């Protein structure tokens, strides 16, 4: 590994969840090929694990393959697997902020975040962001951003993210859809080197509204946005009925699908490959990935957590970081 490369930083997420253990499992799987450092309280790690404790990200030459490089991050309370503690909320949040600063200071090449519990962060630190995605965009000063789920079968982007179903139409509008299409288009070009990405857009309603018979959002603002951007050269198709756009013959035709809400996008990709799906935040100035699962408090500390999504998230982050380095 060349010294011009910089490691990926992994944030531990909620320490009571499976984040620390899947991060360690991912490091064991990838330590021979990808330089990694884990931002965590060293006391949260297994006692039989060889670790090197630092106060800042290491250079590549300081990373030893068989010793986990740890950036020390102190928490208020001990780790109790499966029992989240609101007193650790503040440290969970500042770990993400530190990780982002490491990238912006060119000490790390990308960040892979382990799962957080929004309810615990709200209870313990008055965290008012709906999730990691929105907080990262805030730290980056971005108002055009999104969540792209990626696996070998699909790339999907929900236009609205962590919004209750009953409130979707309060947030969904022409401006948001246009931003989502533009952000997705730019990400496919820049991060995935697709020169003229083919993007399909779902409808909001069953049968994409059926010409206004089952809801009029398609006619009011989804179709006008698609036609507007098509006139500017975007390669778009839609709105497509969400229940028919993901079977194999159709999904082979597009580079990414934009859906109107969270489950409309995430159900098909998780059904096709639950364990290998990765969350990539789009629209940021830096690379951030995460496993596509939650804290899993119910199995934390039981050695049952599957690290595949974390492994794939780190691999994608490294692939994108390597491309970014070559493009400079």
C-alpha positions as a printed Julia matrix, in Angstrom:
328×3 Matrix{Float64}:
   0.0     0.0     0.0
   1.45    3.33   -1.08
   2.13    5.99    1.55
   0.22    8.5    -0.58
  -2.94    6.67    0.41
  -4.85    7.47    3.57
  -6.77    5.03    5.78
 -10.51    4.7     6.09
 -11.86    5.68    9.5
 -14.64    3.57   11.01
 -16.82    5.18   13.67
 -18.14    2.77   16.29
 -21.78    3.93   16.31
 -23.87    3.21   19.39
 -21.52    1.15   21.58
 -24.4    -0.97   22.88
 -25.18   -2.13   19.35
 -23.38   -4.5    17.0
 -21.2    -1.74   15.52
 -18.02   -2.48   17.51
 -18.14   -6.21   16.83
 -18.92   -6.02   13.11
 -16.21   -3.35   12.73
 -13.67   -5.72   14.27
 -14.89   -8.6    12.09
 -14.62   -6.41    8.99
 -11.09   -5.35    9.96
 -10.07   -9.01   10.3
 -11.47   -9.73    6.83
  -9.9    -6.71    5.13
  -6.7    -5.91    7.06
  -4.46   -7.39    4.36
  -5.88   -5.21    1.59
  -7.37   -1.99    3.01
  -5.82    0.38    5.6
  -8.3     0.91    8.43
  -8.51    2.68   11.76
 -11.33    2.41   14.28
 -12.58    5.42   16.24
 -13.72    3.9    19.54
 -13.12    3.65   23.26
 -10.43    0.94   23.55
 -12.26   -0.52   26.56
 -15.12   -1.52   24.22
 -12.9    -3.98   22.34
 -12.21   -7.66   23.14
  -9.37   -8.07   25.61
  -7.64  -10.69   23.47
  -7.35   -8.32   20.5
  -3.98   -6.76   19.71
  -4.5    -3.02   19.35
  -2.41    0.11   18.91
  -3.96    3.19   20.53
  -3.42    6.61   18.93
  -4.96   10.03   19.4
  -5.17   10.79   15.68
  -5.34    8.89   12.38
  -2.2     6.97   11.48
  -0.14    7.23    8.35
  -0.23    4.11    6.21
   3.26    3.16    7.33
   2.08    3.11   10.96
  -0.61    0.53   10.29
   0.39   -3.05   11.12
  -1.69   -5.74    9.47
  -2.2    -7.87   12.54
  -2.71   -5.05   15.03
  -5.92   -3.03   15.0
  -5.2     0.69   14.91
  -7.52    2.47   17.33
  -8.11    6.2    17.58
  -9.11    6.72   21.2
 -12.54    8.22   21.72
 -13.81    8.42   25.26
 -17.39    7.64   26.28
 -19.11    8.59   29.53
 -20.19    5.05   30.41
 -19.02    1.5    29.81
 -20.31   -0.59   26.93
 -23.18   -2.85   27.91
 -24.16   -4.84   24.78
 -27.87   -4.67   24.09
 -28.49   -1.95   26.67
 -28.11    1.5    25.08
 -27.19    4.28   27.47
 -28.3     7.86   26.7
 -25.26    9.08   28.63
 -23.12    7.85   25.73
 -25.13    9.81   23.16
 -22.88   12.87   23.08
 -19.76   10.79   22.47
 -21.53    8.83   19.72
 -22.31   12.1    17.93
 -18.85   13.63   18.36
 -17.26   10.46   16.98
 -19.01   11.13   13.67
 -17.92   14.77   13.72
 -14.31   13.77   14.45
 -14.38   11.25   11.61
 -15.59   13.87    9.15
 -12.89   16.28   10.31
 -10.25   13.6     9.72
 -11.3    13.45    6.08
 -11.54   17.22    5.64
  -8.05   17.54    7.16
  -6.82   14.92    4.66
  -5.87   12.45    7.38
  -8.36    9.82    6.18
  -9.71    8.98    2.72
 -13.3     8.06    3.66
 -15.57    7.32    6.59
 -17.6     4.2     7.28
 -20.1     4.7    10.07
 -21.52    1.99   12.28
 -25.23    2.18   13.2
 -26.66    4.71   15.64
 -29.96    4.84   17.49
 -31.72    8.11   16.75
 -34.06    7.74   19.74
 -31.14    7.26   22.14
 -29.28   10.24   20.66
 -32.38   12.37   20.99
 -32.96   11.28   24.57
 -29.35   11.73   25.63
 -28.17   14.69   23.57
 -31.27   16.29   22.02
 -30.13   15.09   18.6
 -32.71   16.51   16.22
 -31.51   15.05   12.93
 -33.55   12.15   11.49
 -30.38   10.12   10.95
 -26.74    9.91    9.96
 -27.43   11.15    6.42
 -28.94   14.45    7.46
 -26.29   15.04   10.14
 -23.44   14.4     7.71
 -25.0    16.83    5.21
 -25.22   19.39    8.02
 -21.54   18.91    8.88
 -20.68   19.31    5.2
 -22.91   22.36    4.68
 -24.93   20.62    1.95
 -28.62   21.03    1.13
 -28.64   18.69   -1.87
 -27.86   15.22   -0.62
 -29.32   11.75   -0.52
 -29.05    8.11    0.44
 -28.05    5.64   -2.26
 -28.35    1.94   -1.48
 -25.95   -0.16   -3.51
 -25.44   -3.86   -4.12
 -24.51   -5.98   -7.13
 -28.1    -5.92   -8.38
 -29.28   -2.35   -7.85
 -28.66    1.25   -6.97
 -31.69    2.92   -5.42
 -32.26    6.41   -4.02
 -35.31    7.41   -1.96
 -36.35   11.03   -2.54
 -37.7    11.32    1.0
 -35.66    9.45    3.58
 -36.63    9.15    7.24
 -40.15   10.57    6.93
 -43.32    8.99    8.37
 -45.61    7.7     5.62
 -48.39   10.08    6.67
 -46.05   13.07    6.15
 -44.46   12.14    2.81
 -46.64   14.48    0.74
 -45.72   17.37    3.06
 -42.08   17.02    2.02
 -42.29   15.63   -1.5
 -42.37   18.38   -4.12
 -40.87   19.39   -7.45
 -37.81   21.0    -5.89
 -36.9    17.92   -3.86
 -37.36   15.55   -6.8
 -35.25   17.77   -9.05
 -32.49   17.95   -6.44
 -32.59   14.18   -5.99
 -32.34   13.52   -9.72
 -29.48   15.99  -10.16
 -27.58   14.67   -7.14
 -28.01   11.07   -8.27
 -26.96   11.94  -11.83
 -23.82   13.74  -10.59
 -22.88   10.91   -8.23
 -23.2     8.29  -10.96
 -20.99   10.38  -13.23
 -18.35   11.33  -10.65
 -18.21    8.34   -8.32
 -19.19    5.51  -10.7
 -17.83    6.89  -14.01
 -21.12    6.5   -15.87
 -21.0     9.24  -18.49
 -24.71    9.37  -19.35
 -26.52    7.63  -16.5
 -29.92    6.12  -17.2
 -32.14    6.94  -14.23
 -35.64    5.59  -13.74
 -38.09    7.38  -11.45
 -41.01    5.73   -9.7
 -44.41    7.21   -9.13
 -45.71    7.91   -5.66
 -49.11    6.3    -6.03
 -50.17    2.81   -7.12
 -49.84    2.46  -10.91
 -47.98    5.81  -10.88
 -51.3     7.55  -10.32
 -53.02    5.98  -13.35
 -53.46    9.32  -15.14
 -54.72   11.01  -11.99
 -57.26    8.36  -11.07
 -55.23    7.19   -8.02
 -53.63   10.42   -6.84
 -52.45   13.46   -8.75
 -48.88   13.99   -7.51
 -47.48   12.46  -10.68
 -49.37   14.91  -12.91
 -48.8    17.91  -10.62
 -45.04   17.77  -10.12
 -43.31   14.42  -10.8
 -43.93   14.36  -14.57
 -43.16   18.09  -15.05
 -39.79   17.7   -13.31
 -38.9    14.67  -15.42
 -39.82   16.48  -18.65
 -37.92   19.61  -17.58
 -34.7    17.69  -16.92
 -35.11   15.55  -20.03
 -35.15   18.78  -22.04
 -31.78   19.59  -20.48
 -30.24   16.29  -21.56
 -30.87   14.03  -18.6
 -31.49   10.38  -19.49
 -34.67    9.68  -17.52
 -37.62    7.3   -17.62
 -40.76    7.66  -15.56
 -42.79    7.84  -13.6
 -42.89    4.05  -13.46
 -45.23    2.07  -11.24
 -43.03    1.0    -8.33
 -44.47   -2.52   -8.29
 -43.15   -3.3   -11.78
 -39.83   -1.46  -12.1
 -37.64   -3.9   -10.18
 -38.11   -7.25  -11.83
 -34.96   -8.52  -13.51
 -35.67   -7.55  -17.12
 -36.38   -3.94  -16.17
 -33.71   -3.38  -13.53
 -31.02   -4.35  -16.03
 -31.98   -1.27  -18.08
 -31.19    1.48  -15.56
 -28.13    2.63  -13.64
 -30.15    3.82  -10.65
 -33.77    4.05   -9.58
 -35.19    7.0    -7.69
 -38.2     6.22   -5.52
 -40.5     8.58   -3.7
 -40.07    7.21   -0.18
 -37.88    5.01    2.0
 -39.49    1.57    1.81
 -40.35    1.89   -1.89
 -36.58    1.91   -2.53
 -35.25   -0.26    0.26
 -37.62   -3.22    0.09
 -36.51   -4.36   -3.39
 -32.77   -3.96   -2.78
 -32.87   -5.68    0.6
 -35.03   -8.47   -0.79
 -32.51   -9.11   -3.57
 -29.5    -9.15   -1.24
 -30.02   -8.2     2.38
 -26.53   -8.79    3.77
 -24.45   -7.19    1.0
 -26.34   -3.93    0.55
 -24.44   -0.74    1.37
 -25.59    2.77    2.19
 -23.67    5.49    0.33
 -24.43    9.12    1.15
 -24.57   11.1    -2.09
 -24.07   14.82   -2.57
 -21.29   15.17    0.01
 -17.8    16.54   -0.6
 -16.37   13.36    0.98
 -17.0     9.61    0.82
 -19.25    8.07    3.44
 -20.61    4.55    3.5
 -22.3     2.43    6.12
 -23.76   -1.03    6.51
 -27.41   -1.18    5.58
 -28.67   -2.36    8.95
 -29.37   -0.94   12.37
 -27.9    -1.29   15.85
 -29.43   -4.75   16.37
 -29.44   -4.37   20.15
 -31.21   -7.73   20.45
 -28.17   -9.68   19.21
 -25.38   -7.37   20.32
 -22.59   -9.14   22.19
 -23.8   -12.61   21.15
 -21.46  -13.08   18.15
 -24.46  -13.4    15.86
 -24.06  -10.2    13.82
 -23.27  -10.69   10.13
 -20.39   -8.38    9.09
 -20.96   -8.75    5.34
 -22.64   -5.38    4.85
 -19.86   -3.62    6.8
 -17.22   -5.43    4.76
 -18.94   -4.39    1.53
 -19.35   -0.81    2.82
 -15.62   -0.54    3.52
 -14.73   -2.08    0.16
 -16.97    0.4    -1.67
 -15.52    3.33    0.3
 -11.99    2.23   -0.57
 -12.85    1.71   -4.24
 -14.34    5.21   -4.46
 -11.41    6.72   -2.54
  -8.92    5.1    -4.9
 -10.83    6.45   -7.88
 -10.97    9.9    -6.33
  -7.19    9.85   -5.8
  -6.58    8.87   -9.43
  -8.93   11.59  -10.7
  -7.06   14.37   -8.91
